Amino acid sequence: MIPVVESCFGAAIGVLLGRPLFIAVLAGVSLLGQTTLPSQITSAALVSFGANKQKVIVWQVISIVLWGTLFGILATLGLPVRNK
């Protein structure tokens, strides 16, 4: 599967946790793909490779909530996100 190329680490974690490979790849790409590409691109790629639209939407929503929460906490704590 080509989406594995985008997020091998996330897929490996999913497989180690006992998820089927396709679900592990979908979750890995959704959660970790945000570090390299915008969610619009990863979502379109997943659907074009045959992933179920509803599952992609669910995982993208989970990813956006988690990343938003993480950066909200970092901002609240005043931790630097970028080095100047």
Summary of the structure (lengths in Angstrom):
residues: 84
radius of gyration: 13.7
end to end distance: 38.5
largest distance: 41.7
contacts: 231
relative contact order: 0.13
helix: 75%
strand: 0%
